Amino acid sequence: MADIHTQIAANQVGDDSLLRYLQDFELDDLSRLEAEVLTRSEQGMREAIAALPDGRYEKTIHTDGLDEPVTIACAVEIQGDEIGIDFAGSSPQANSLCSPIASASRPRATTAPSRSQGGIHRIGERQARPQAQPGA
């Protein structure tokens, strides 16, 4: 029971803090804050994408899967401040827990270029592996 009481108390602290925040900034709700966060996030993401060279980048990996081998193919198309991601050529969805649900797949896909650092490469071009930074 102690865990439940702790969760209830933590929820109350969060509720009180949120109400105090809304009063301090004279807000009826969080919709203006939400709109600003989304606008700034999109602007920052578009700036980061625009800094990447335009082109098509592809990577395919093969893994043993649970019941049978699995292929994950990904093509990333960058044009200006826009990016498209295509998984054509990947194995179909697995019938087991091997395939993540859409709410887990979409965030991973949208962060693939920055997280893979050299894993996705321009077609016909071999990309050098990033060197370890001293002290990293």
C-alpha positions as CSV (number, residue, x, y, z in Angstrom):
1,M,0.0,0.0,0.0
2,A,2.9,2.4,0.7
3,D,3.7,2.5,-3.0
4,I,0.2,3.4,-3.9
5,H,0.1,6.2,-1.3
6,T,3.4,7.5,-2.6
7,Q,2.1,7.6,-6.2
8,I,-1.0,9.4,-5.0
9,A,1.1,12.0,-3.1
10,A,3.4,12.5,-6.1
11,N,0.4,13.0,-8.3
12,Q,-1.0,15.6,-5.9
13,V,2.3,17.5,-5.9
14,G,2.3,17.5,-9.7
15,D,-1.3,18.7,-9.8
16,D,-0.6,21.5,-7.4
17,S,2.6,22.5,-9.2
18,L,0.8,22.6,-12.6
19,L,-2.0,24.8,-11.2
20,R,0.5,27.1,-9.6
21,Y,2.3,27.4,-13.0
22,L,-0.9,28.2,-14.8
23,Q,-1.7,30.9,-12.3
24,D,1.8,32.4,-12.3
25,F,1.8,32.7,-16.1
26,E,-1.9,33.6,-16.3
27,L,-2.7,30.7,-18.6
28,D,-6.1,29.0,-18.8
29,D,-4.5,25.8,-20.1
30,L,-1.3,24.5,-21.7
31,S,-2.4,24.9,-25.3
32,R,-0.2,28.1,-26.0
33,L,2.8,26.5,-24.4
34,E,2.2,23.3,-26.3
35,A,2.0,25.2,-29.6
36,E,5.3,27.0,-28.8
37,V,7.1,23.8,-27.9
38,L,5.9,22.2,-31.2
39,T,6.8,25.2,-33.3
40,R,10.3,25.4,-31.8
41,S,10.8,21.7,-32.0
42,E,9.8,21.6,-35.7
43,Q,12.1,24.6,-36.4
44,G,15.1,23.0,-34.7
45,M,14.5,19.6,-36.5
46,R,14.1,21.3,-39.9
47,E,17.4,23.3,-39.3
48,A,19.2,20.0,-38.4
49,I,17.8,18.2,-41.5
50,A,18.8,21.1,-43.7
51,A,22.4,20.9,-42.5
52,L,22.6,17.3,-43.9
53,P,23.6,16.8,-47.5
54,D,20.7,16.2,-49.8
55,G,20.5,12.6,-51.2
56,R,19.3,9.1,-50.7
57,Y,20.8,7.0,-48.0
58,E,20.2,3.3,-47.5
59,K,21.1,0.6,-45.0
60,T,19.9,-3.0,-44.8
61,I,20.6,-5.3,-41.9
62,H,19.8,-9.0,-41.5
63,T,19.2,-10.7,-38.1
64,D,18.2,-14.2,-37.1
65,G,14.8,-13.1,-35.7
66,L,12.9,-15.5,-33.4
67,D,11.3,-18.0,-35.8
68,E,13.1,-17.1,-39.1
69,P,15.6,-14.5,-40.4
70,V,14.5,-10.9,-40.5
71,T,15.6,-8.2,-42.9
72,I,15.2,-4.5,-42.0
73,A,15.7,-2.2,-44.9
74,C,15.7,1.5,-44.6
75,A,16.0,4.3,-47.2
76,V,16.2,7.9,-46.1
77,E,15.6,10.7,-48.6
78,I,16.8,14.1,-47.6
79,Q,15.8,17.2,-49.6
80,G,16.3,20.6,-48.1
81,D,14.6,20.6,-44.7
82,E,12.5,17.6,-45.4
83,I,13.2,13.9,-44.8
84,G,11.4,10.8,-46.0
85,I,11.9,7.3,-44.6
86,D,11.0,4.1,-46.5
87,F,11.2,0.6,-45.1
88,A,10.4,-1.1,-48.5
89,G,12.3,-4.4,-48.7
90,S,11.9,-5.2,-45.0
91,S,10.5,-8.5,-43.8
92,P,6.8,-8.5,-43.0
93,Q,5.6,-7.8,-39.5
94,A,6.4,-10.7,-37.2
95,N,3.7,-12.6,-35.3
96,S,5.7,-12.4,-32.1
97,L,7.1,-9.7,-29.9
98,C,9.9,-9.1,-32.3
99,S,8.1,-6.2,-34.1
100,P,7.6,-3.1,-32.0
101,I,4.2,-1.3,-32.2
102,A,3.9,1.9,-34.3
103,S,4.2,4.2,-31.2
104,A,7.7,2.7,-30.6
105,S,8.7,2.4,-34.3
106,R,7.9,6.0,-35.4
107,P,10.1,7.8,-32.9
108,R,13.0,5.4,-33.6
109,A,12.6,6.0,-37.3
110,T,12.6,9.7,-37.0
111,T,15.8,9.7,-35.0
112,A,17.6,7.1,-37.2
113,P,19.9,9.5,-39.1
114,S,21.4,11.1,-36.0
115,R,21.5,7.9,-33.9
116,S,23.2,5.7,-36.6
117,Q,26.1,8.0,-37.3
118,G,27.5,6.3,-40.4
119,G,25.1,3.4,-40.4
120,I,23.0,5.0,-43.2
121,H,25.1,6.0,-46.1
122,R,24.6,7.6,-49.5
123,I,24.3,5.0,-52.3
124,G,27.6,4.5,-54.1
125,E,29.5,6.3,-51.4
126,R,31.4,4.6,-48.6
127,Q,31.2,6.7,-45.4
128,A,34.1,6.7,-43.0
129,R,33.4,5.5,-39.5
130,P,33.3,8.2,-36.9
131,Q,36.5,8.4,-34.8
132,A,36.2,8.1,-31.0
133,Q,36.6,11.5,-29.4
134,P,39.2,11.8,-26.6
135,G,37.5,11.7,-23.2
136,A,34.2,10.4,-24.7
